[in-house]
Amino acid sequence: MGTLCIPRSGQADPRTLPILRSDVSSAPRAVADIGSNSARLLVVRPTDQGHLDVLADARVALRLMRDVDAGGRLSRAALNRTVQTLAAFATIARRHGARAVNVVATSAIRDAANREGFVAEAQRRSGLTIAVLSGEDEARLALVGAVAGLPVDNGAVIDLGGGSMEVAAFVRRRFRGGMTLPLGALRMGDLFLRHDPPRPDELAALRDHVREALSAVDVTDLAQAESLVGTGGTVRALAKAARGRGPAAVNRLHGYQLRRRDVASLADTLARLPSARRISVPGISSTRAESVLGGALVIEVLMELGGAESILVSGYGVRQGVILDQLDMPANRPRQVREASVSAVLARLRGGTAGTQRRRLLVTALAASLAPKVTGDLLEMAGHAARLVDAGARLDHHGRWSESASLATTADLDGFTHAELASIAAILLCAGGTTVPARLRRESGLSRPRLETAGALLALADDIDHRLPPARGAAVGALGRDGRLDVTGMPPMLIPAALSERCRLVLRRDVRELSDISHPRARKTRPDVAVEFK
């Protein structure tokens, strides 16, 4: 029996998962992945912190698995479509500033009897070099890409493509081992689901085949994996369909928890529909309608045998893995990935100012003085919320709180769970005095008092930030019995009555005035008017 150990800790492969480095070239990079079902192009610009800013993301439904003859040879028509696709991809890549396109090919071309001739002709006609990945390399690169933007440290990655499924283990975000299995979504559907909709005996035969194939691989460790990550078009389509059954608090699929019971329910629903009607299921596209059922059954059996209750969905895979592997950056922690992604959003909207960081420092300082029981995790999310305020203000100054909250749930913020993104959005809405939608609060997993506390701290930090000169620091001292909060460099100023009342009700602190207590002026004068910012 083959075994892939899915550890919680242990010795990792010396090859690191490249995630973050400060001296990354910002030149655009392009990679094309020629898969069994689809060909995909990704053009990105690495930021100075290593975040991949997406410039273009394109897809062509090639269906190479459908163009293999009885002898296992890819057809001439498949070659022509591949060459046309590569030519289009090269044009798009050049349009976005990439000097070259790195092309990789996976299962359909790797397994073709005429692989060498097919690749040689495609290279000659397209002028591009095509690297045919081994199964282990595909597993490794899928893991590199899938894990890079998620807050995970140890576990396994499942990459379900059209022709094959890769399983890879990682420890401390580093590749430990991987394998490939011929259980791709399109392959399974073509082999077993001959009728449309399929007959019960065909569904049973596909499930039995997957169980038999997985019996040669010990997948029972999946239940023990600290994190089970899923990537690939089928996994993302199933996540879209599962999420489409109700309003989503976070719009990104990246970081979504796909539950086993949802996969089983979707498989039953899809099995009752002919392929042409599967697009009626929210999240299932016309290009995925034929293959999604076969993939759903593979995932369902895998989760069943492995005892996995859910899969953490990654929006990234082989293409991101290729780019990160080429950048050869050392592995980094999820907290640093979060910092880099927030910085990238701020840079795109030109919302990164000196106040961005100072506002976050003020939140931390105010918490120490006024709410010392606030947890570190909540404080970190409040800090990210503080940074995003300027990005929201770039879109609409007066609606900056709601715009920033919207960014938290829609922008490509990597390294966060959906609960954390919902927490950031809810804190921003609380800070702006806006009601938090019930679904957003449920997704955050935080109680209303905790959200209101973080929101009040952020609102006060924002008010103080507006009053301080740009070059001033963010030192906060004690709160006096007279309601004066010691803020270094602050001339005596009353805070608005509404904010003062909020501090009293939420923080249980009587904050009425801001003042640098050490300054002589603070001891001589007391303000009579309060400036309120809009």
C-alpha positions as CSV (number, residue, x, y, z in Angstrom):
1,M,0.0,0.0,0.0
2,G,1.3,3.4,-0.9
3,T,1.4,5.9,1.9
4,L,1.4,9.7,2.1
5,C,2.0,10.8,5.6
6,I,-0.1,13.8,6.5
7,P,1.7,15.1,9.6
8,R,0.9,17.8,12.2
9,S,4.6,18.3,12.8
10,G,7.9,16.8,11.7
11,Q,10.8,17.1,9.4
12,A,10.0,19.0,6.3
13,D,11.5,18.7,2.8
14,P,14.3,21.3,2.4
15,R,12.5,22.9,-0.5
16,T,10.7,25.9,1.0
17,L,7.4,27.3,0.0
18,P,8.2,30.7,-1.4
19,I,6.0,33.4,0.0
20,L,7.6,36.6,1.0
21,R,10.8,38.6,0.4
22,S,11.6,42.2,0.4
23,D,13.8,42.3,-2.8
24,V,11.4,40.7,-5.2
25,S,11.4,42.2,-8.8
26,S,8.2,44.0,-9.7
27,A,8.4,43.1,-13.4
28,P,5.2,41.4,-14.6
29,R,5.4,37.6,-14.9
30,A,3.1,35.3,-16.9
31,V,2.4,31.6,-16.6
32,A,0.1,29.3,-18.7
33,D,-1.1,26.0,-17.4
34,I,-2.2,23.6,-20.1
35,G,-4.5,21.1,-18.2
36,S,-6.7,18.2,-19.2
37,N,-9.9,20.3,-19.1
38,S,-8.8,23.9,-19.3
39,A,-5.9,26.1,-20.2
40,R,-5.3,29.0,-17.9
41,L,-3.2,32.2,-18.0
42,L,-2.1,34.2,-15.1
43,V,-0.2,37.5,-15.3
44,V,0.9,39.1,-12.0
45,R,3.2,41.8,-10.7
46,P,5.0,40.8,-7.5
47,T,5.0,43.6,-4.9
48,D,8.1,44.5,-2.9
49,Q,6.7,42.3,-0.1
50,G,6.1,39.3,-2.4
51,H,2.3,39.6,-2.8
52,L,1.2,38.7,-6.4
53,D,-0.9,41.5,-7.8
54,V,-3.1,40.0,-10.5
55,L,-3.0,41.9,-13.9
56,A,-4.8,39.3,-16.0
57,D,-6.5,35.9,-15.4
58,A,-7.9,34.0,-18.4
59,R,-9.2,30.6,-19.2
60,V,-9.9,28.5,-22.3
61,A,-12.0,25.2,-22.2
62,L,-9.6,23.0,-24.2
63,R,-11.0,19.6,-23.3
64,L,-7.7,17.8,-24.3
65,M,-8.9,14.7,-22.5
66,R,-11.7,14.4,-25.1
67,D,-9.2,14.4,-28.0
68,V,-7.3,11.2,-27.2
69,D,-7.6,8.3,-29.6
70,A,-7.7,4.6,-28.8
71,G,-3.9,4.5,-28.9
72,G,-3.6,7.3,-26.3
73,R,-2.5,9.9,-28.8
74,L,-3.7,13.5,-28.7
75,S,-5.3,14.6,-32.0
76,R,-4.3,17.2,-34.5
77,A,-7.4,19.2,-33.6
78,A,-6.1,19.3,-30.0
79,L,-2.7,20.5,-31.1
80,N,-4.3,23.3,-33.2
81,R,-6.5,24.5,-30.3
82,T,-3.5,24.4,-28.0
83,V,-1.3,26.5,-30.4
84,Q,-4.1,29.0,-30.9
85,T,-4.6,29.3,-27.1
86,L,-0.9,29.8,-26.5
87,A,-0.8,32.5,-29.2
88,A,-3.7,34.3,-27.5
89,F,-2.1,34.0,-24.1
90,A,1.2,35.4,-25.4
91,T,-0.6,38.4,-26.8
92,I,-2.4,39.1,-23.5
93,A,0.8,38.6,-21.5
94,R,2.6,41.2,-23.6
95,R,-0.3,43.6,-23.3
96,H,0.2,43.5,-19.5
97,G,4.0,44.0,-19.7
98,A,5.2,40.4,-19.3
99,R,8.3,39.7,-21.5
100,A,7.8,35.9,-21.5
101,V,5.2,33.2,-20.8
102,N,6.2,30.2,-18.8
103,V,4.1,27.3,-20.0
104,V,3.6,24.1,-18.0
105,A,1.5,21.1,-19.1
106,T,-0.1,18.5,-16.8
107,S,-1.9,15.2,-17.0
108,A,-3.4,15.1,-20.6
109,I,-0.1,15.9,-22.3
110,R,2.0,14.1,-19.7
111,D,0.1,10.8,-20.3
112,A,-0.3,11.1,-24.1
113,A,1.5,8.5,-26.2
114,N,2.6,11.2,-28.6
115,R,3.7,13.6,-25.9
116,E,7.2,14.4,-27.4
117,G,5.9,15.1,-30.9
118,F,2.9,17.0,-29.6
119,V,5.1,19.3,-27.4
120,A,7.7,19.8,-30.1
121,E,5.2,20.8,-32.7
122,A,3.3,23.1,-30.2
123,Q,6.6,24.8,-29.3
124,R,7.7,25.2,-32.9
125,R,4.4,26.9,-33.9
126,S,3.9,29.0,-30.8
127,G,7.5,30.0,-30.2
128,L,7.0,29.1,-26.5
129,T,8.8,26.5,-24.4
130,I,6.5,24.0,-22.7
131,A,7.6,22.2,-19.5
132,V,5.7,18.9,-19.0
133,L,5.4,18.5,-15.2
134,S,5.8,15.1,-13.5
135,G,3.0,14.1,-11.2
136,E,5.2,14.9,-8.1
137,D,6.2,18.3,-9.5
138,E,2.6,19.1,-10.2
139,A,1.6,18.2,-6.7
140,R,4.5,20.3,-5.3
141,L,3.7,23.4,-7.3
142,A,0.0,23.1,-6.6
143,L,0.8,23.0,-2.9
144,V,3.2,26.0,-3.2
145,G,0.4,28.1,-4.8
146,A,-2.5,26.8,-2.8
147,V,-0.9,27.2,0.6
148,A,0.8,30.6,0.0
149,G,-2.3,32.7,0.5
150,L,-3.9,30.7,3.4
151,P,-3.4,30.9,7.2
152,V,-2.2,27.2,7.4
153,D,1.0,25.7,8.7
154,N,0.7,21.9,8.5
155,G,-1.6,19.5,6.5
156,A,-2.3,18.3,3.0
157,V,-3.4,19.8,-0.4
158,I,-5.8,18.1,-2.8
159,D,-5.6,19.4,-6.4
160,L,-8.4,17.9,-8.5
161,G,-7.9,18.6,-12.2
162,G,-9.6,17.2,-15.3
163,G,-7.3,14.3,-15.8
164,S,-5.6,13.6,-12.4
165,M,-5.8,14.4,-8.7
166,E,-2.6,15.3,-6.8
167,V,-2.2,14.9,-3.0
168,A,0.7,16.6,-1.2
169,A,1.7,17.0,2.4
170,F,3.2,20.1,4.0
171,V,4.9,20.8,7.3
172,R,5.5,24.4,8.4
173,R,4.3,25.5,5.0
174,R,7.0,23.4,3.3
175,F,6.4,20.5,0.8
176,R,7.0,17.1,2.4
177,G,5.8,14.7,-0.3
178,G,3.2,14.2,-3.0
179,M,1.6,11.8,-5.4
180,T,-0.7,11.8,-8.4
181,L,-3.7,9.6,-9.1
182,P,-5.6,9.2,-12.4
183,L,-8.9,10.4,-10.8
184,G,-9.5,13.6,-12.6
185,A,-13.1,15.0,-12.9
186,L,-13.3,14.8,-16.7
187,R,-11.6,11.4,-16.8
188,M,-14.0,9.9,-14.3
189,G,-17.1,11.3,-15.9
190,D,-16.1,10.1,-19.4
191,L,-15.2,6.6,-18.1
192,F,-18.3,5.9,-16.0
193,L,-21.1,8.4,-16.6
194,R,-22.3,7.3,-20.0
195,H,-25.9,8.4,-19.7
196,D,-27.2,11.9,-19.2
197,P,-28.3,12.1,-16.4
198,P,-26.3,9.1,-15.3
199,R,-27.9,5.9,-14.1
200,P,-27.6,4.8,-10.4
201,D,-25.4,1.8,-11.4
202,E,-23.0,4.2,-13.2
203,L,-22.7,6.5,-10.1
204,A,-22.1,3.4,-7.9
205,A,-19.4,2.1,-10.3
206,L,-17.6,5.5,-10.3
207,R,-17.7,5.6,-6.5
208,D,-16.4,2.0,-6.3
209,H,-13.6,2.7,-8.7
210,V,-12.4,5.8,-6.6
211,R,-12.6,3.7,-3.4
212,E,-10.5,1.0,-5.1
213,A,-7.9,3.5,-6.4
214,L,-7.7,5.1,-3.0
215,S,-7.4,1.7,-1.2
216,A,-3.8,1.6,-2.6
217,V,-3.1,4.9,-0.8
218,D,-3.4,5.5,2.9
219,V,-5.7,8.5,3.1
220,T,-7.0,7.8,6.6
221,D,-4.5,10.5,7.9
222,L,-6.5,13.2,6.2
223,A,-8.8,13.3,9.3
224,Q,-5.8,14.1,11.4
225,A,-4.4,16.8,9.2
226,E,-4.3,20.1,10.8
227,S,-5.5,21.7,7.6
228,L,-6.9,20.0,4.5
229,V,-6.7,22.4,1.5
230,G,-8.5,21.9,-1.8
231,T,-7.7,23.5,-5.1
232,G,-8.6,23.1,-8.8
233,G,-11.6,24.1,-10.9
234,T,-13.9,21.4,-9.6
235,V,-13.3,22.2,-6.0
236,R,-13.9,25.9,-6.6
237,A,-17.1,25.2,-8.6
238,L,-18.4,23.1,-5.7
239,A,-17.6,25.8,-3.3
240,K,-19.4,28.4,-5.5
241,A,-22.4,26.1,-5.6
242,A,-22.4,25.5,-1.8
243,R,-22.0,29.1,-1.1
244,G,-24.7,30.0,-3.6
245,R,-27.4,28.4,-1.4
246,G,-27.5,31.4,0.8
247,P,-26.1,35.0,1.1
248,A,-22.4,35.0,1.6
249,A,-20.7,37.2,4.2
250,V,-17.4,37.1,2.4
251,N,-17.5,37.1,-1.4
252,R,-14.1,35.4,-2.0
253,L,-14.0,31.7,-2.6
254,H,-10.4,31.7,-1.3
255,G,-10.5,30.6,2.3
256,Y,-14.1,29.1,2.1
257,Q,-14.7,26.0,4.2
258,L,-16.4,23.4,1.9
259,R,-18.2,20.9,4.1
260,R,-18.5,17.2,3.3
261,R,-22.3,17.2,3.7
262,D,-22.5,20.0,1.1
263,V,-20.4,18.0,-1.3
264,A,-22.7,15.0,-0.8
265,S,-25.8,17.1,-1.2
266,L,-24.5,18.7,-4.4
267,A,-23.5,15.4,-5.9
268,D,-27.0,14.1,-5.4
269,T,-28.5,17.2,-6.9
270,L,-26.2,17.2,-9.9
271,A,-26.7,13.5,-10.5
272,R,-30.5,14.0,-11.0
273,L,-29.9,16.7,-13.6
274,P,-28.9,16.3,-17.3
275,S,-25.6,18.2,-17.9
276,A,-27.5,21.0,-19.8
277,R,-29.5,21.8,-16.7
278,R,-26.7,21.7,-14.2
279,I,-26.0,25.4,-14.9
280,S,-29.3,26.0,-13.1
281,V,-27.4,25.2,-9.9
282,P,-25.9,28.5,-8.7
283,G,-22.1,28.5,-9.2
284,I,-22.0,25.9,-11.9
285,S,-20.9,27.3,-15.2
286,S,-21.6,25.9,-18.7
287,T,-17.9,25.0,-19.2
288,R,-17.9,23.0,-15.9
289,A,-21.4,21.4,-16.2
290,E,-20.2,18.2,-17.9
291,S,-17.2,17.5,-15.6
292,V,-18.4,18.7,-12.2
293,L,-20.4,15.6,-11.2
294,G,-17.5,13.3,-11.7
295,G,-15.3,15.6,-9.6
296,A,-17.9,15.9,-6.9
297,L,-18.1,12.1,-6.5
298,V,-14.3,11.9,-6.3
299,I,-14.1,14.5,-3.6
300,E,-17.1,13.0,-1.7
301,V,-15.4,9.5,-1.6
302,L,-12.0,11.0,-0.7
303,M,-13.5,13.0,2.2
304,E,-15.5,9.9,3.3
305,L,-12.5,7.6,3.4
306,G,-10.3,10.2,4.9
307,G,-12.8,11.2,7.6
308,A,-12.5,14.8,6.6
309,E,-15.5,17.0,7.5
310,S,-14.4,20.0,5.4
311,I,-11.9,21.3,2.9
312,L,-10.4,24.8,3.0
313,V,-10.7,26.1,-0.5
314,S,-7.8,27.9,-2.2
315,G,-8.2,30.1,-5.1
316,Y,-4.6,29.5,-6.1
317,G,-2.8,26.5,-7.5
318,V,-0.1,25.5,-10.0
319,R,0.2,28.8,-11.8
320,Q,0.9,30.8,-8.6
321,G,3.1,27.9,-7.5
322,V,5.2,28.2,-10.7
323,I,5.8,32.0,-10.2
324,L,6.5,31.7,-6.5
325,D,8.9,28.8,-7.2
326,Q,10.8,30.9,-9.7
327,L,11.0,33.8,-7.3
328,D,12.7,31.4,-4.9
329,M,11.6,33.2,-1.7
330,P,11.9,31.7,1.7
331,A,8.8,30.5,3.6
332,N,7.1,33.0,5.7
333,R,4.3,33.1,8.4
334,P,0.6,33.8,7.7
335,R,0.8,37.1,9.7
336,Q,3.4,38.4,7.2
337,V,1.2,37.2,4.3
338,R,-1.7,39.2,5.8
339,E,0.5,42.3,6.1
340,A,1.7,42.1,2.5
341,S,-1.8,41.6,1.1
342,V,-3.2,44.6,3.0
343,S,-0.3,46.7,1.8
344,A,-1.0,45.6,-1.8
345,V,-4.6,46.7,-1.6
346,L,-3.5,50.1,-0.1
347,A,-0.9,50.5,-2.8
348,R,-3.5,49.8,-5.6
349,L,-5.9,52.5,-4.2
350,R,-3.0,54.8,-3.1
351,G,-4.5,54.6,0.4
352,G,-1.2,54.1,2.3
353,T,-0.4,57.2,4.2
354,A,1.5,57.9,7.4
355,G,-1.8,57.9,9.2
356,T,-2.5,54.4,8.1
357,Q,0.1,52.9,10.4
358,R,-0.4,55.5,13.1
359,R,-4.1,54.7,13.3
360,R,-3.2,51.1,13.9
361,L,-0.6,52.0,16.6
362,L,-3.3,54.2,18.2
363,V,-5.7,51.3,18.3
364,T,-3.1,49.2,20.1
365,A,-2.2,52.0,22.5
366,L,-5.8,52.8,23.3
367,A,-6.6,49.1,24.0
368,A,-3.7,48.9,26.5
369,S,-5.1,52.0,28.3
370,L,-8.8,51.6,28.0
371,A,-9.6,48.0,27.2
372,P,-6.7,45.8,28.4
373,K,-8.7,42.6,28.2
374,V,-9.0,42.8,24.4
375,T,-7.4,39.6,23.0
376,G,-4.4,39.7,20.7
377,D,-6.3,38.1,17.8
378,L,-9.1,40.7,17.9
379,L,-6.5,43.5,18.2
380,E,-4.7,42.3,15.1
381,M,-8.0,42.3,13.1
382,A,-8.7,45.8,14.5
383,G,-5.3,46.9,13.3
384,H,-5.9,45.6,9.8
385,A,-9.2,47.5,9.8
386,A,-7.4,50.6,10.9
387,R,-5.1,50.3,7.9
388,L,-8.0,49.8,5.4
389,V,-9.8,53.0,6.4
390,D,-7.6,55.2,4.1
391,A,-8.4,52.8,1.2
392,G,-12.1,53.2,1.8
393,A,-11.7,57.0,2.0
394,R,-10.1,57.0,-1.4
395,L,-13.3,55.6,-2.8
396,D,-15.7,57.8,-0.8
397,H,-14.6,60.0,2.1
398,H,-18.0,60.2,3.8
399,G,-18.7,56.5,3.2
400,R,-15.2,55.4,4.1
401,W,-16.3,53.0,6.9
402,S,-18.7,51.1,4.6
403,E,-16.4,51.2,1.6
404,S,-13.5,49.8,3.8
405,A,-15.8,47.1,5.1
406,S,-16.7,46.1,1.5
407,L,-13.1,45.9,0.6
408,A,-12.4,43.6,3.5
409,T,-15.0,41.1,2.1
410,T,-14.2,41.4,-1.6
411,A,-10.6,42.4,-2.2
412,D,-7.8,39.7,-2.6
413,L,-6.7,39.8,1.0
414,D,-4.5,36.7,1.5
415,G,-3.6,35.0,4.7
416,F,-7.0,35.5,6.3
417,T,-9.8,33.1,7.1
418,H,-13.3,34.1,6.1
419,A,-14.1,34.6,9.9
420,E,-11.2,37.0,10.1
421,L,-12.2,39.0,7.0
422,A,-15.8,39.1,8.4
423,S,-14.3,40.4,11.7
424,I,-12.4,43.2,10.0
425,A,-15.5,44.2,8.0
426,A,-17.7,44.1,11.1
427,I,-15.2,46.2,13.2
428,L,-15.2,48.8,10.4
429,L,-19.0,49.0,10.4
430,C,-19.1,49.3,14.2
431,A,-16.5,52.0,14.1
432,G,-18.6,54.0,11.6
433,G,-21.8,53.5,13.7
434,T,-23.4,51.2,11.1
435,T,-25.5,48.2,12.0
436,V,-23.5,44.9,11.3
437,P,-25.5,42.5,9.1
438,A,-26.4,39.3,11.0
439,R,-24.6,37.0,8.5
440,L,-21.4,39.0,8.8
441,R,-21.5,38.8,12.6
442,R,-22.2,35.1,12.4
443,E,-19.3,34.5,10.0
444,S,-17.0,36.5,12.3
445,G,-17.8,34.2,15.2
446,L,-17.5,37.2,17.5
447,S,-20.0,38.5,20.0
448,R,-21.6,41.9,19.6
449,P,-19.8,43.3,22.7
450,R,-16.4,42.3,21.4
451,L,-17.1,43.8,18.0
452,E,-18.4,47.0,19.5
453,T,-15.3,47.3,21.8
454,A,-13.0,47.0,18.8
455,G,-15.1,49.4,16.8
456,A,-15.1,52.0,19.6
457,L,-11.3,51.7,19.9
458,L,-11.0,52.2,16.1
459,A,-13.4,55.2,16.1
460,L,-11.4,56.9,18.9
461,A,-8.1,56.1,17.2
462,D,-9.4,57.6,13.9
463,D,-10.6,60.8,15.8
464,I,-7.2,61.2,17.4
465,D,-5.4,60.6,14.2
466,H,-7.3,63.4,12.5
467,R,-6.1,65.8,15.2
468,L,-2.4,65.0,15.3
469,P,0.2,66.6,13.0
470,P,1.4,64.1,10.3
471,A,4.9,63.7,11.8
472,R,3.6,63.1,15.4
473,G,3.8,59.7,17.0
474,A,1.0,57.6,18.6
475,A,1.8,57.5,22.3
476,V,-1.2,57.2,24.6
477,G,-1.0,57.5,28.4
478,A,-3.4,57.1,31.2
479,L,-7.0,58.3,31.5
480,G,-7.5,60.8,34.3
481,R,-10.4,61.0,36.7
482,D,-11.3,64.3,35.1
483,G,-11.9,62.5,31.8
484,R,-8.7,63.7,30.1
485,L,-6.9,61.1,28.1
486,D,-3.1,61.7,27.9
487,V,-2.1,61.8,24.2
488,T,1.5,62.9,23.5
489,G,1.6,66.1,21.4
490,M,-2.1,66.8,21.6
491,P,-3.2,70.3,22.5
492,P,-6.3,70.3,24.8
493,M,-9.4,69.2,22.7
494,L,-12.8,68.0,23.6
495,I,-14.0,64.9,21.7
496,P,-17.5,64.9,20.3
497,A,-20.3,64.1,22.7
498,A,-21.4,61.1,20.7
499,L,-17.9,59.5,20.8
500,S,-17.6,60.3,24.5
501,E,-20.9,58.6,25.2
502,R,-19.8,55.6,23.1
503,C,-16.6,55.3,25.2
504,R,-18.7,55.4,28.3
505,L,-21.3,52.8,27.2
506,V,-19.0,50.4,25.3
507,L,-15.6,50.8,26.9
508,R,-16.9,51.8,30.4
509,R,-14.5,54.7,30.3
510,D,-15.3,58.4,30.8
511,V,-13.3,59.9,28.0
512,R,-14.2,63.6,27.4
513,E,-10.9,65.4,26.5
514,L,-7.7,64.7,24.7
515,S,-4.6,66.4,26.0
516,D,-0.8,66.1,26.4
517,I,-0.8,66.2,30.2
518,S,2.9,67.0,30.3
519,H,2.4,70.2,28.3
520,P,2.1,73.4,30.4
521,R,-0.9,74.5,28.3
522,A,-2.8,71.5,29.3
523,R,-2.7,72.6,33.0
524,K,-3.8,76.2,32.2
525,T,-6.6,75.9,29.7
526,R,-9.6,73.6,29.3
527,P,-11.4,73.6,25.9
528,D,-15.1,74.6,25.6
529,V,-15.8,73.4,22.0
530,A,-15.6,70.0,20.4
531,V,-14.7,69.5,16.8
532,E,-16.5,66.6,15.1
533,F,-15.1,65.0,12.0
534,K,-17.4,63.8,9.2
